Amino acid sequence: MAGGWARDGAVNEQIEASIEDELLRLRTTGRPRGESLTHCAECEEPIPEARRQAIPGVRLCIECQTERDRAPVARGGINRRGSKDSQLK
């Protein structure tokens, strides 16, 4: 397939790189780390001991975490690397 100025396989490399970036983001973000809080960072309600032990580094109570999980998350475009070929179209 003709790719303009792009070398053979460049489009597939961009797709694979975008997938790898998204997988890395999913693995590294959203995971609490460190010491758990005893009270919720948003509503200041006590966080149950069982939750603190199950999720080390937890900062929110179940209700606040549920609300946060329901909120839409803005993400960047799919192809953030932008080759010259994709910019010319």
Biopython code that builds the backbone (N, CA, C, O; Angstrom):
import numpy as np
from Bio.PDB.StructureBuilder import StructureBuilder

atoms = [
    (1, "MET", "N", (0.842, -1.176, 0.000)),
    (1, "MET", "CA", (0.000, 0.000, 0.000)),
    (1, "MET", "C", (0.886, 1.237, 0.000)),
    (1, "MET", "O", (1.858, 1.309, 0.751)),
    (2, "ALA", "N", (0.557, 2.187, -0.824)),
    (2, "ALA", "CA", (1.331, 3.425, -0.888)),
    (2, "ALA", "C", (1.071, 4.253, 0.354)),
    (2, "ALA", "O", (-0.069, 4.411, 0.791)),
    (3, "GLY", "N", (2.130, 4.769, 0.904)),
    (3, "GLY", "CA", (1.998, 5.534, 2.136)),
    (3, "GLY", "C", (2.484, 6.951, 2.028)),
    (3, "GLY", "O", (2.796, 7.566, 3.048)),
    (4, "GLY", "N", (2.563, 7.497, 0.831)),
    (4, "GLY", "CA", (3.066, 8.857, 0.693)),
    (4, "GLY", "C", (4.551, 8.889, 1.047)),
    (4, "GLY", "O", (5.337, 8.111, 0.507)),
    (5, "TRP", "N", (4.931, 9.778, 1.945)),
    (5, "TRP", "CA", (6.333, 9.881, 2.341)),
    (5, "TRP", "C", (6.681, 8.933, 3.480)),
    (5, "TRP", "O", (7.848, 8.822, 3.857)),
    (6, "ALA", "N", (5.707, 8.266, 4.019)),
    (6, "ALA", "CA", (5.956, 7.358, 5.145)),
    (6, "ALA", "C", (6.597, 6.074, 4.631)),
    (6, "ALA", "O", (6.280, 5.592, 3.544)),
    (7, "ARG", "N", (7.491, 5.542, 5.425)),
    (7, "ARG", "CA", (8.130, 4.280, 5.049)),
    (7, "ARG", "C", (7.149, 3.135, 5.262)),
    (7, "ARG", "O", (6.130, 3.300, 5.932)),
    (8, "ASP", "N", (7.453, 1.992, 4.701)),
    (8, "ASP", "CA", (6.586, 0.821, 4.843)),
    (8, "ASP", "C", (6.444, 0.454, 6.318)),
    (8, "ASP", "O", (7.434, 0.390, 7.046)),
    (9, "GLY", "N", (5.235, 0.217, 6.744)),
    (9, "GLY", "CA", (4.974, -0.192, 8.126)),
    (9, "GLY", "C", (4.870, 0.953, 9.119)),
    (9, "GLY", "O", (4.657, 0.707, 10.306)),
    (10, "ALA", "N", (5.012, 2.201, 8.675)),
    (10, "ALA", "CA", (4.985, 3.333, 9.591)),
    (10, "ALA", "C", (3.620, 3.491, 10.259)),
    (10, "ALA", "O", (3.538, 3.821, 11.442)),
    (11, "VAL", "N", (2.566, 3.259, 9.512)),
    (11, "VAL", "CA", (1.217, 3.402, 10.073)),
    (11, "VAL", "C", (0.990, 2.354, 11.154)),
    (11, "VAL", "O", (0.452, 2.659, 12.218)),
    (12, "ASN", "N", (1.400, 1.118, 10.880)),
    (12, "ASN", "CA", (1.253, 0.067, 11.891)),
    (12, "ASN", "C", (2.086, 0.370, 13.132)),
    (12, "ASN", "O", (1.655, 0.093, 14.252)),
    (13, "GLU", "N", (3.280, 0.939, 12.938)),
    (13, "GLU", "CA", (4.111, 1.308, 14.084)),
    (13, "GLU", "C", (3.422, 2.369, 14.941)),
    (13, "GLU", "O", (3.484, 2.314, 16.169)),
    (14, "GLN", "N", (2.767, 3.331, 14.295)),
    (14, "GLN", "CA", (2.054, 4.369, 15.037)),
    (14, "GLN", "C", (0.885, 3.776, 15.810)),
    (14, "GLN", "O", (0.645, 4.149, 16.958)),
    (15, "ILE", "N", (0.166, 2.866, 15.195)),
    (15, "ILE", "CA", (-0.963, 2.225, 15.875)),
    (15, "ILE", "C", (-0.465, 1.430, 17.074)),
    (15, "ILE", "O", (-1.024, 1.527, 18.166)),
    (16, "GLU", "N", (0.584, 0.645, 16.868)),
    (16, "GLU", "CA", (1.138, -0.146, 17.968)),
    (16, "GLU", "C", (1.671, 0.746, 19.089)),
    (16, "GLU", "O", (1.501, 0.425, 20.265)),
    (17, "ALA", "N", (2.314, 1.863, 18.736)),
    (17, "ALA", "CA", (2.826, 2.784, 19.750)),
    (17, "ALA", "C", (1.684, 3.408, 20.542)),
    (17, "ALA", "O", (1.793, 3.577, 21.757)),
    (18, "SER", "N", (0.587, 3.751, 19.865)),
    (18, "SER", "CA", (-0.568, 4.323, 20.562)),
    (18, "SER", "C", (-1.180, 3.312, 21.524)),
    (18, "SER", "O", (-1.576, 3.663, 22.635)),
    (19, "ILE", "N", (-1.254, 2.064, 21.094)),
    (19, "ILE", "CA", (-1.791, 1.011, 21.963)),
    (19, "ILE", "C", (-0.887, 0.811, 23.166)),
    (19, "ILE", "O", (-1.376, 0.690, 24.290)),
    (20, "GLU", "N", (0.429, 0.772, 22.953)),
    (20, "GLU", "CA", (1.375, 0.605, 24.061)),
    (20, "GLU", "C", (1.284, 1.771, 25.040)),
    (20, "GLU", "O", (1.331, 1.567, 26.253)),
    (21, "ASP", "N", (1.156, 2.989, 24.521)),
    (21, "ASP", "CA", (1.021, 4.159, 25.393)),
    (21, "ASP", "C", (-0.224, 4.059, 26.266)),
    (21, "ASP", "O", (-0.180, 4.355, 27.460)),
    (22, "GLU", "N", (-1.331, 3.641, 25.667)),
    (22, "GLU", "CA", (-2.585, 3.530, 26.418)),
    (22, "GLU", "C", (-2.500, 2.415, 27.461)),
    (22, "GLU", "O", (-2.982, 2.584, 28.581)),
    (23, "LEU", "N", (-1.898, 1.288, 27.111)),
    (23, "LEU", "CA", (-1.727, 0.203, 28.085)),
    (23, "LEU", "C", (-0.845, 0.643, 29.245)),
    (23, "LEU", "O", (-1.136, 0.325, 30.398)),
    (24, "LEU", "N", (0.224, 1.369, 28.955)),
    (24, "LEU", "CA", (1.091, 1.874, 30.016)),
    (24, "LEU", "C", (0.339, 2.842, 30.921)),
    (24, "LEU", "O", (0.493, 2.807, 32.142)),
    (25, "ARG", "N", (-0.483, 3.713, 30.314)),
    (25, "ARG", "CA", (-1.272, 4.660, 31.111)),
    (25, "ARG", "C", (-2.233, 3.918, 32.033)),
    (25, "ARG", "O", (-2.390, 4.283, 33.198)),
    (26, "LEU", "N", (-2.877, 2.872, 31.507)),
    (26, "LEU", "CA", (-3.826, 2.104, 32.315)),
    (26, "LEU", "C", (-3.136, 1.373, 33.460)),
    (26, "LEU", "O", (-3.697, 1.239, 34.547)),
    (27, "ARG", "N", (-1.922, 0.903, 33.212)),
    (27, "ARG", "CA", (-1.200, 0.169, 34.257)),
    (27, "ARG", "C", (-0.667, 1.076, 35.349)),
    (27, "ARG", "O", (-0.551, 0.651, 36.498)),
    (28, "THR", "N", (-0.340, 2.319, 35.015)),
    (28, "THR", "CA", (0.338, 3.184, 35.979)),
    (28, "THR", "C", (-0.551, 4.221, 36.644)),
    (28, "THR", "O", (-0.216, 4.689, 37.732)),
    (29, "THR", "N", (-1.659, 4.596, 36.044)),
    (29, "THR", "CA", (-2.504, 5.627, 36.646)),
    (29, "THR", "C", (-3.668, 5.015, 37.394)),
    (29, "THR", "O", (-4.086, 3.896, 37.099)),
    (30, "GLY", "N", (-4.175, 5.730, 38.335)),
    (30, "GLY", "CA", (-5.359, 5.296, 39.052)),
    (30, "GLY", "C", (-5.098, 4.304, 40.163)),
    (30, "GLY", "O", (-6.020, 3.921, 40.885)),
    (31, "ARG", "N", (-3.869, 3.889, 40.308)),
    (31, "ARG", "CA", (-3.562, 2.951, 41.381)),
    (31, "ARG", "C", (-3.029, 3.713, 42.579)),
    (31, "ARG", "O", (-2.004, 4.389, 42.480)),
    (32, "PRO", "N", (-3.713, 3.611, 43.710)),
    (32, "PRO", "CA", (-3.205, 4.295, 44.894)),
    (32, "PRO", "C", (-1.896, 3.666, 45.358)),
    (32, "PRO", "O", (-1.680, 2.463, 45.211)),
    (33, "ARG", "N", (-1.042, 4.492, 45.912)),
    (33, "ARG", "CA", (0.235, 4.025, 46.444)),
    (33, "ARG", "C", (0.488, 4.718, 47.764)),
    (33, "ARG", "O", (-0.071, 5.780, 48.040)),
    (34, "GLY", "N", (1.327, 4.116, 48.570)),
    (34, "GLY", "CA", (1.692, 4.719, 49.838)),
    (34, "GLY", "C", (0.738, 4.305, 50.948)),
    (34, "GLY", "O", (0.034, 3.300, 50.852)),
    (35, "GLU", "N", (0.737, 5.097, 51.986)),
    (35, "GLU", "CA", (-0.089, 4.797, 53.154)),
    (35, "GLU", "C", (-1.533, 5.244, 52.929)),
    (35, "GLU", "O", (-1.785, 6.322, 52.390)),
    (36, "SER", "N", (-2.463, 4.409, 53.345)),
    (36, "SER", "CA", (-3.888, 4.733, 53.210)),
    (36, "SER", "C", (-4.276, 5.834, 54.187)),
    (36, "SER", "O", (-3.706, 5.958, 55.271)),
    (37, "LEU", "N", (-5.251, 6.621, 53.782)),
    (37, "LEU", "CA", (-5.814, 7.625, 54.678)),
    (37, "LEU", "C", (-6.859, 6.976, 55.572)),
    (37, "LEU", "O", (-7.497, 5.999, 55.181)),
    (38, "THR", "N", (-7.033, 7.516, 56.762)),
    (38, "THR", "CA", (-8.067, 6.994, 57.654)),
    (38, "THR", "C", (-9.417, 7.631, 57.361)),
    (38, "THR", "O", (-10.462, 7.063, 57.677)),
    (39, "HIS", "N", (-9.388, 8.841, 56.741)),
    (39, "HIS", "CA", (-10.620, 9.546, 56.382)),
    (39, "HIS", "C", (-10.540, 9.960, 54.913)),
    (39, "HIS", "O", (-9.459, 10.241, 54.395)),
    (40, "CYS", "N", (-11.682, 9.992, 54.259)),
    (40, "CYS", "CA", (-11.782, 10.316, 52.842)),
    (40, "CYS", "C", (-11.209, 11.709, 52.558)),
    (40, "CYS", "O", (-11.458, 12.653, 53.309)),
    (41, "ALA", "N", (-10.451, 11.829, 51.482)),
    (41, "ALA", "CA", (-9.842, 13.104, 51.105)),
    (41, "ALA", "C", (-10.875, 14.114, 50.609)),
    (41, "ALA", "O", (-10.596, 15.313, 50.588)),
    (42, "GLU", "N", (-12.060, 13.653, 50.210)),
    (42, "GLU", "CA", (-13.072, 14.565, 49.688)),
    (42, "GLU", "C", (-14.163, 14.893, 50.703)),
    (42, "GLU", "O", (-14.479, 16.063, 50.915)),
    (43, "CYS", "N", (-14.741, 13.872, 51.330)),
    (43, "CYS", "CA", (-15.884, 14.127, 52.221)),
    (43, "CYS", "C", (-15.517, 13.984, 53.704)),
    (43, "CYS", "O", (-16.337, 14.287, 54.571)),
    (44, "GLU", "N", (-14.314, 13.534, 53.999)),
    (44, "GLU", "CA", (-13.798, 13.389, 55.358)),
    (44, "GLU", "C", (-14.524, 12.342, 56.202)),
    (44, "GLU", "O", (-14.403, 12.334, 57.427)),
    (45, "GLU", "N", (-15.279, 11.460, 55.545)),
    (45, "GLU", "CA", (-15.895, 10.337, 56.255)),
    (45, "GLU", "C", (-14.824, 9.283, 56.518)),
    (45, "GLU", "O", (-13.873, 9.171, 55.744)),
    (46, "PRO", "N", (-14.960, 8.504, 57.601)),
    (46, "PRO", "CA", (-13.976, 7.455, 57.877)),
    (46, "PRO", "C", (-13.959, 6.387, 56.774)),
    (46, "PRO", "O", (-15.005, 6.001, 56.254)),
    (47, "ILE", "N", (-12.765, 5.924, 56.432)),
    (47, "ILE", "CA", (-12.605, 4.835, 55.467)),
    (47, "ILE", "C", (-12.489, 3.545, 56.265)),
    (47, "ILE", "O", (-11.627, 3.448, 57.138)),
    (48, "PRO", "N", (-13.335, 2.545, 55.993)),
    (48, "PRO", "CA", (-13.297, 1.296, 56.759)),
    (48, "PRO", "C", (-11.921, 0.618, 56.674)),
    (48, "PRO", "O", (-11.238, 0.677, 55.652)),
    (49, "GLU", "N", (-11.549, -0.018, 57.772)),
    (49, "GLU", "CA", (-10.259, -0.703, 57.857)),
    (49, "GLU", "C", (-10.111, -1.764, 56.770)),
    (49, "GLU", "O", (-9.032, -1.923, 56.201)),
    (50, "ALA", "N", (-11.186, -2.485, 56.483)),
    (50, "ALA", "CA", (-11.125, -3.532, 55.453)),
    (50, "ALA", "C", (-10.758, -2.938, 54.093)),
    (50, "ALA", "O", (-9.986, -3.541, 53.348)),
    (51, "ARG", "N", (-11.302, -1.763, 53.760)),
    (51, "ARG", "CA", (-10.972, -1.101, 52.487)),
    (51, "ARG", "C", (-9.518, -0.654, 52.476)),
    (51, "ARG", "O", (-8.840, -0.790, 51.458)),
    (52, "ARG", "N", (-9.031, -0.128, 53.583)),
    (52, "ARG", "CA", (-7.638, 0.318, 53.650)),
    (52, "ARG", "C", (-6.664, -0.846, 53.499)),
    (52, "ARG", "O", (-5.587, -0.688, 52.924)),
    (53, "GLN", "N", (-7.038, -2.002, 54.010)),
    (53, "GLN", "CA", (-6.166, -3.172, 53.874)),
    (53, "GLN", "C", (-6.243, -3.771, 52.474)),
    (53, "GLN", "O", (-5.243, -4.251, 51.941)),
    (54, "ALA", "N", (-7.433, -3.741, 51.884)),
    (54, "ALA", "CA", (-7.616, -4.322, 50.554)),
    (54, "ALA", "C", (-6.945, -3.491, 49.470)),
    (54, "ALA", "O", (-6.452, -4.043, 48.487)),
    (55, "ILE", "N", (-6.918, -2.168, 49.634)),
    (55, "ILE", "CA", (-6.347, -1.268, 48.626)),
    (55, "ILE", "C", (-5.330, -0.354, 49.307)),
    (55, "ILE", "O", (-5.692, 0.729, 49.767)),
    (56, "PRO", "N", (-4.068, -0.769, 49.380)),
    (56, "PRO", "CA", (-3.055, 0.071, 50.017)),
    (56, "PRO", "C", (-2.956, 1.428, 49.312)),
    (56, "PRO", "O", (-2.899, 1.495, 48.085)),
    (57, "GLY", "N", (-2.936, 2.484, 50.086)),
    (57, "GLY", "CA", (-2.839, 3.828, 49.529)),
    (57, "GLY", "C", (-4.168, 4.455, 49.183)),
    (57, "GLY", "O", (-4.202, 5.507, 48.545)),
    (58, "VAL", "N", (-5.274, 3.835, 49.589)),
    (58, "VAL", "CA", (-6.601, 4.369, 49.248)),
    (58, "VAL", "C", (-6.781, 5.739, 49.888)),
    (58, "VAL", "O", (-6.361, 5.968, 51.023)),
    (59, "ARG", "N", (-7.416, 6.653, 49.138)),
    (59, "ARG", "CA", (-7.605, 8.022, 49.610)),
    (59, "ARG", "C", (-9.073, 8.443, 49.663)),
    (59, "ARG", "O", (-9.413, 9.469, 50.252)),
    (60, "LEU", "N", (-9.948, 7.632, 49.035)),
    (60, "LEU", "CA", (-11.364, 7.990, 48.969)),
    (60, "LEU", "C", (-12.230, 6.878, 49.544)),
    (60, "LEU", "O", (-11.885, 5.699, 49.476)),
    (61, "CYS", "N", (-13.368, 7.284, 50.112)),
    (61, "CYS", "CA", (-14.344, 6.295, 50.570)),
    (61, "CYS", "C", (-15.028, 5.685, 49.343)),
    (61, "CYS", "O", (-14.831, 6.159, 48.224)),
    (62, "ILE", "N", (-15.808, 4.665, 49.546)),
    (62, "ILE", "CA", (-16.445, 3.956, 48.436)),
    (62, "ILE", "C", (-17.389, 4.880, 47.662)),
    (62, "ILE", "O", (-17.416, 4.843, 46.432)),
    (63, "GLU", "N", (-18.161, 5.707, 48.370)),
    (63, "GLU", "CA", (-19.119, 6.593, 47.703)),
    (63, "GLU", "C", (-18.410, 7.609, 46.807)),
    (63, "GLU", "O", (-18.812, 7.814, 45.662)),
    (64, "CYS", "N", (-17.359, 8.245, 47.326)),
    (64, "CYS", "CA", (-16.633, 9.246, 46.532)),
    (64, "CYS", "C", (-15.902, 8.593, 45.363)),
    (64, "CYS", "O", (-15.841, 9.167, 44.276)),
    (65, "GLN", "N", (-15.350, 7.406, 45.573)),
    (65, "GLN", "CA", (-14.661, 6.707, 44.488)),
    (65, "GLN", "C", (-15.644, 6.310, 43.398)),
    (65, "GLN", "O", (-15.317, 6.380, 42.213)),
    (66, "THR", "N", (-16.844, 5.895, 43.784)),
    (66, "THR", "CA", (-17.865, 5.531, 42.811)),
    (66, "THR", "C", (-18.252, 6.740, 41.963)),
    (66, "THR", "O", (-18.391, 6.622, 40.746)),
    (67, "GLU", "N", (-18.428, 7.898, 42.594)),
    (67, "GLU", "CA", (-18.752, 9.113, 41.854)),
    (67, "GLU", "C", (-17.632, 9.484, 40.893)),
    (67, "GLU", "O", (-17.890, 9.868, 39.752)),
    (68, "ARG", "N", (-16.402, 9.371, 41.345)),
    (68, "ARG", "CA", (-15.253, 9.705, 40.500)),
    (68, "ARG", "C", (-15.153, 8.740, 39.313)),
    (68, "ARG", "O", (-14.812, 9.156, 38.206)),
    (69, "ASP", "N", (-15.445, 7.462, 39.537)),
    (69, "ASP", "CA", (-15.370, 6.479, 38.456)),
    (69, "ASP", "C", (-16.438, 6.720, 37.400)),
    (69, "ASP", "O", (-16.229, 6.392, 36.232)),
    (70, "ARG", "N", (-17.567, 7.282, 37.781)),
    (70, "ARG", "CA", (-18.652, 7.551, 36.834)),
    (70, "ARG", "C", (-18.385, 8.785, 35.985)),
    (70, "ARG", "O", (-18.937, 8.909, 34.891)),
    (71, "ALA", "N", (-17.552, 9.696, 36.465)),
    (71, "ALA", "CA", (-17.283, 10.943, 35.753)),
    (71, "ALA", "C", (-16.493, 10.656, 34.474)),
    (71, "ALA", "O", (-15.578, 9.834, 34.482)),
    (72, "PRO", "N", (-16.845, 11.332, 33.377)),
    (72, "PRO", "CA", (-16.097, 11.117, 32.124)),
    (72, "PRO", "C", (-14.660, 11.638, 32.249)),
    (72, "PRO", "O", (-14.392, 12.619, 32.944)),
    (73, "VAL", "N", (-13.751, 10.954, 31.557)),
    (73, "VAL", "CA", (-12.337, 11.319, 31.604)),
    (73, "VAL", "C", (-11.922, 11.808, 30.229)),
    (73, "VAL", "O", (-12.096, 11.102, 29.236)),
    (74, "ALA", "N", (-11.372, 13.021, 30.166)),
    (74, "ALA", "CA", (-10.880, 13.555, 28.895)),
    (74, "ALA", "C", (-9.525, 12.928, 28.588)),
    (74, "ALA", "O", (-8.649, 12.862, 29.451)),
    (75, "ARG", "N", (-9.368, 12.475, 27.370)),
    (75, "ARG", "CA", (-8.108, 11.859, 26.935)),
    (75, "ARG", "C", (-7.633, 12.534, 25.676)),
    (75, "ARG", "O", (-8.413, 13.146, 24.947)),
    (76, "GLY", "N", (-6.347, 12.419, 25.426)),
    (76, "GLY", "CA", (-5.763, 12.975, 24.217)),
    (76, "GLY", "C", (-6.196, 12.192, 22.996)),
    (76, "GLY", "O", (-6.880, 11.175, 23.111)),
    (77, "GLY", "N", (-5.803, 12.663, 21.838)),
    (77, "GLY", "CA", (-6.135, 11.989, 20.593)),
    (77, "GLY", "C", (-5.482, 10.623, 20.495)),
    (77, "GLY", "O", (-4.567, 10.302, 21.254)),
    (78, "ILE", "N", (-5.952, 9.840, 19.570)),
    (78, "ILE", "CA", (-5.427, 8.490, 19.401)),
    (78, "ILE", "C", (-3.997, 8.528, 18.892)),
    (78, "ILE", "O", (-3.132, 7.829, 19.420)),
    (79, "ASN", "N", (-3.739, 9.337, 17.872)),
    (79, "ASN", "CA", (-2.404, 9.404, 17.296)),
    (79, "ASN", "C", (-1.709, 10.662, 17.806)),
    (79, "ASN", "O", (-1.763, 11.713, 17.168)),
    (80, "ARG", "N", (-1.057, 10.547, 18.961)),
    (80, "ARG", "CA", (-0.402, 11.707, 19.534)),
    (80, "ARG", "C", (1.006, 11.907, 18.983)),
    (80, "ARG", "O", (1.616, 12.949, 19.222)),
    (81, "ARG", "N", (1.526, 10.937, 18.258)),
    (81, "ARG", "CA", (2.890, 11.046, 17.754)),
    (81, "ARG", "C", (2.949, 11.891, 16.481)),
    (81, "ARG", "O", (3.941, 12.583, 16.249)),
    (82, "GLY", "N", (1.921, 11.845, 15.669)),
    (82, "GLY", "CA", (1.788, 12.698, 14.499)),
    (82, "GLY", "C", (2.977, 12.710, 13.548)),
    (82, "GLY", "O", (3.851, 13.568, 13.674)),
    (83, "SER", "N", (3.030, 11.799, 12.620)),
    (83, "SER", "CA", (4.098, 11.806, 11.631)),
    (83, "SER", "C", (3.849, 12.931, 10.625)),
    (83, "SER", "O", (2.761, 13.503, 10.569)),
    (84, "LYS", "N", (4.872, 13.232, 9.841)),
    (84, "LYS", "CA", (4.711, 14.244, 8.810)),
    (84, "LYS", "C", (3.620, 13.855, 7.824)),
    (84, "LYS", "O", (2.869, 14.704, 7.343)),
    (85, "ASP", "N", (3.540, 12.559, 7.528)),
    (85, "ASP", "CA", (2.543, 12.073, 6.582)),
    (85, "ASP", "C", (1.125, 12.375, 7.068)),
    (85, "ASP", "O", (0.274, 12.788, 6.280)),
    (86, "SER", "N", (0.870, 12.170, 8.362)),
    (86, "SER", "CA", (-0.476, 12.398, 8.883)),
    (86, "SER", "C", (-0.789, 13.892, 8.967)),
    (86, "SER", "O", (-1.959, 14.274, 8.933)),
    (87, "GLN", "N", (0.222, 14.734, 9.075)),
    (87, "GLN", "CA", (-0.008, 16.181, 9.161)),
    (87, "GLN", "C", (-0.290, 16.790, 7.798)),
    (87, "GLN", "O", (-0.898, 17.857, 7.711)),
    (88, "LEU", "N", (0.142, 16.131, 6.739)),
    (88, "LEU", "CA", (-0.053, 16.673, 5.399)),
    (88, "LEU", "C", (-1.438, 16.418, 4.840)),
    (88, "LEU", "O", (-1.847, 17.069, 3.878)),
    (89, "LYS", "N", (-2.163, 15.484, 5.426)),
    (89, "LYS", "CA", (-3.488, 15.126, 4.899)),
    (89, "LYS", "C", (-4.532, 16.120, 5.287)),
    (89, "LYS", "O", (-5.697, 15.965, 4.924)),
]
sb = StructureBuilder()
sb.init_structure("model")
sb.init_model(0)
sb.init_chain("A")
sb.init_seg("    ")
for serial, (resi, resn, name, xyz) in enumerate(atoms, 1):
    if name == "N":
        sb.init_residue(resn, " ", resi, " ")
    sb.init_atom(name, np.array(xyz, "f"), 0.0, 1.0, " ", f" {name:<3s}", serial, name[0])
structure = sb.get_structure()
